[in-house]
C-alpha cells in the first residue's frame, strides 16, 4: 500500500478522477492553493473512475451520490 496525492482539476460541483480500485481517501486539503486528495492505494489494482462532489462549508446540498 502507498499514499498517493491527487490534485483536483478545480472546485467544480461534480467531477471524476482515476485512482486504483479500492483506494481509501484519507484527507482533502489545499496545497499551494490547489485542492488535493490524499488516498491509501494499492497501485497494482486496476484503475477506475471515481465520482466526487465538492461542496463548500455551509453550502446547501441538493444531491449527494450514494455508495
PyMOL CGO cylinders between C-alpha atoms (Angstrom):
from pymol import cmd
from pymol.cgo import CYLINDER

trace = [
    CYLINDER, 0.00, 0.00, 0.00, 1.11, 3.57, -0.71, 0.3, 1, 1, 1, 1, 1, 1,
    CYLINDER, 1.11, 3.57, -0.71, -0.22, 7.07, -0.15, 0.3, 1, 1, 1, 1, 1, 1,
    CYLINDER, -0.22, 7.07, -0.15, -0.84, 8.97, -3.38, 0.3, 1, 1, 1, 1, 1, 1,
    CYLINDER, -0.84, 8.97, -3.38, -1.82, 12.61, -3.84, 0.3, 1, 1, 1, 1, 1, 1,
    CYLINDER, -1.82, 12.61, -3.84, -4.43, 13.58, -6.44, 0.3, 1, 1, 1, 1, 1, 1,
    CYLINDER, -4.43, 13.58, -6.44, -4.62, 17.29, -7.34, 0.3, 1, 1, 1, 1, 1, 1,
    CYLINDER, -4.62, 17.29, -7.34, -8.20, 18.16, -8.24, 0.3, 1, 1, 1, 1, 1, 1,
    CYLINDER, -8.20, 18.16, -8.24, -8.94, 19.95, -11.53, 0.3, 1, 1, 1, 1, 1, 1,
    CYLINDER, -8.94, 19.95, -11.53, -10.73, 22.75, -9.65, 0.3, 1, 1, 1, 1, 1, 1,
    CYLINDER, -10.73, 22.75, -9.65, -13.68, 23.30, -7.40, 0.3, 1, 1, 1, 1, 1, 1,
    CYLINDER, -13.68, 23.30, -7.40, -16.50, 22.18, -9.64, 0.3, 1, 1, 1, 1, 1, 1,
    CYLINDER, -16.50, 22.18, -9.64, -19.59, 20.68, -8.05, 0.3, 1, 1, 1, 1, 1, 1,
    CYLINDER, -19.59, 20.68, -8.05, -19.04, 17.21, -9.56, 0.3, 1, 1, 1, 1, 1, 1,
    CYLINDER, -19.04, 17.21, -9.56, -16.01, 15.58, -11.13, 0.3, 1, 1, 1, 1, 1, 1,
    CYLINDER, -16.01, 15.58, -11.13, -14.35, 12.24, -11.78, 0.3, 1, 1, 1, 1, 1, 1,
    CYLINDER, -14.35, 12.24, -11.78, -10.77, 11.21, -11.07, 0.3, 1, 1, 1, 1, 1, 1,
    CYLINDER, -10.77, 11.21, -11.07, -8.89, 7.99, -11.85, 0.3, 1, 1, 1, 1, 1, 1,
    CYLINDER, -8.89, 7.99, -11.85, -7.42, 6.02, -8.97, 0.3, 1, 1, 1, 1, 1, 1,
    CYLINDER, -7.42, 6.02, -8.97, -6.74, 2.35, -8.21, 0.3, 1, 1, 1, 1, 1, 1,
    CYLINDER, -6.74, 2.35, -8.21, -9.78, 0.29, -7.28, 0.3, 1, 1, 1, 1, 1, 1,
    CYLINDER, -9.78, 0.29, -7.28, -10.24, 0.07, -3.50, 0.3, 1, 1, 1, 1, 1, 1,
    CYLINDER, -10.24, 0.07, -3.50, -8.48, 3.39, -2.81, 0.3, 1, 1, 1, 1, 1, 1,
    CYLINDER, -8.48, 3.39, -2.81, -9.33, 4.83, 0.61, 0.3, 1, 1, 1, 1, 1, 1,
    CYLINDER, -9.33, 4.83, 0.61, -9.48, 8.63, 0.77, 0.3, 1, 1, 1, 1, 1, 1,
    CYLINDER, -9.48, 8.63, 0.77, -7.60, 9.87, 3.83, 0.3, 1, 1, 1, 1, 1, 1,
    CYLINDER, -7.60, 9.87, 3.83, -7.98, 13.65, 3.62, 0.3, 1, 1, 1, 1, 1, 1,
    CYLINDER, -7.98, 13.65, 3.62, -8.74, 16.61, 1.37, 0.3, 1, 1, 1, 1, 1, 1,
    CYLINDER, -8.74, 16.61, 1.37, -6.73, 19.82, 1.79, 0.3, 1, 1, 1, 1, 1, 1,
    CYLINDER, -6.73, 19.82, 1.79, -5.20, 22.56, -0.28, 0.3, 1, 1, 1, 1, 1, 1,
    CYLINDER, -5.20, 22.56, -0.28, -1.50, 22.59, -1.09, 0.3, 1, 1, 1, 1, 1, 1,
    CYLINDER, -1.50, 22.59, -1.09, -0.13, 25.81, -2.57, 0.3, 1, 1, 1, 1, 1, 1,
    CYLINDER, -0.13, 25.81, -2.57, -3.71, 26.89, -3.30, 0.3, 1, 1, 1, 1, 1, 1,
    CYLINDER, -3.71, 26.89, -3.30, -4.57, 23.65, -5.16, 0.3, 1, 1, 1, 1, 1, 1,
    CYLINDER, -4.57, 23.65, -5.16, -7.23, 21.33, -3.70, 0.3, 1, 1, 1, 1, 1, 1,
    CYLINDER, -7.23, 21.33, -3.70, -5.80, 17.80, -3.33, 0.3, 1, 1, 1, 1, 1, 1,
    CYLINDER, -5.80, 17.80, -3.33, -6.93, 14.38, -2.14, 0.3, 1, 1, 1, 1, 1, 1,
    CYLINDER, -6.93, 14.38, -2.14, -4.56, 12.02, -0.35, 0.3, 1, 1, 1, 1, 1, 1,
    CYLINDER, -4.56, 12.02, -0.35, -5.52, 8.35, -0.60, 0.3, 1, 1, 1, 1, 1, 1,
    CYLINDER, -5.52, 8.35, -0.60, -4.20, 5.00, 0.58, 0.3, 1, 1, 1, 1, 1, 1,
    CYLINDER, -4.20, 5.00, 0.58, -3.91, 2.89, -2.57, 0.3, 1, 1, 1, 1, 1, 1,
    CYLINDER, -3.91, 2.89, -2.57, -2.64, -0.41, -3.89, 0.3, 1, 1, 1, 1, 1, 1,
    CYLINDER, -2.64, -0.41, -3.89, -1.00, 0.70, -7.17, 0.3, 1, 1, 1, 1, 1, 1,
    CYLINDER, -1.00, 0.70, -7.17, -1.24, -2.86, -8.56, 0.3, 1, 1, 1, 1, 1, 1,
    CYLINDER, -1.24, -2.86, -8.56, -5.07, -2.67, -8.54, 0.3, 1, 1, 1, 1, 1, 1,
    CYLINDER, -5.07, -2.67, -8.54, -6.81, -1.74, -11.81, 0.3, 1, 1, 1, 1, 1, 1,
    CYLINDER, -6.81, -1.74, -11.81, -7.61, 1.94, -12.31, 0.3, 1, 1, 1, 1, 1, 1,
    CYLINDER, -7.61, 1.94, -12.31, -11.22, 3.06, -12.00, 0.3, 1, 1, 1, 1, 1, 1,
    CYLINDER, -11.22, 3.06, -12.00, -13.03, 6.40, -12.45, 0.3, 1, 1, 1, 1, 1, 1,
    CYLINDER, -13.03, 6.40, -12.45, -14.37, 7.70, -9.14, 0.3, 1, 1, 1, 1, 1, 1,
    CYLINDER, -14.37, 7.70, -9.14, -17.05, 10.37, -8.91, 0.3, 1, 1, 1, 1, 1, 1,
    CYLINDER, -17.05, 10.37, -8.91, -16.57, 13.19, -6.39, 0.3, 1, 1, 1, 1, 1, 1,
    CYLINDER, -16.57, 13.19, -6.39, -18.65, 16.17, -5.33, 0.3, 1, 1, 1, 1, 1, 1,
    CYLINDER, -18.65, 16.17, -5.33, -17.06, 19.29, -3.85, 0.3, 1, 1, 1, 1, 1, 1,
    CYLINDER, -17.06, 19.29, -3.85, -19.32, 21.37, -1.61, 0.3, 1, 1, 1, 1, 1, 1,
    CYLINDER, -19.32, 21.37, -1.61, -18.24, 24.38, 0.42, 0.3, 1, 1, 1, 1, 1, 1,
    CYLINDER, -18.24, 24.38, 0.42, -18.80, 24.53, 4.17, 0.3, 1, 1, 1, 1, 1, 1,
    CYLINDER, -18.80, 24.53, 4.17, -22.23, 26.00, 4.92, 0.3, 1, 1, 1, 1, 1, 1,
    CYLINDER, -22.23, 26.00, 4.92, -23.48, 25.46, 1.36, 0.3, 1, 1, 1, 1, 1, 1,
    CYLINDER, -23.48, 25.46, 1.36, -26.83, 23.87, 0.62, 0.3, 1, 1, 1, 1, 1, 1,
    CYLINDER, -26.83, 23.87, 0.62, -26.56, 20.31, -0.69, 0.3, 1, 1, 1, 1, 1, 1,
    CYLINDER, -26.56, 20.31, -0.69, -29.25, 19.28, -3.14, 0.3, 1, 1, 1, 1, 1, 1,
    CYLINDER, -29.25, 19.28, -3.14, -27.96, 15.85, -4.13, 0.3, 1, 1, 1, 1, 1, 1,
    CYLINDER, -27.96, 15.85, -4.13, -25.06, 13.72, -2.93, 0.3, 1, 1, 1, 1, 1, 1,
    CYLINDER, -25.06, 13.72, -2.93, -24.08, 10.47, -4.67, 0.3, 1, 1, 1, 1, 1, 1,
    CYLINDER, -24.08, 10.47, -4.67, -24.70, 7.26, -2.73, 0.3, 1, 1, 1, 1, 1, 1,
    CYLINDER, -24.70, 7.26, -2.73, -22.14, 4.44, -2.45, 0.3, 1, 1, 1, 1, 1, 1,
]
cmd.load_cgo(trace, "trace")
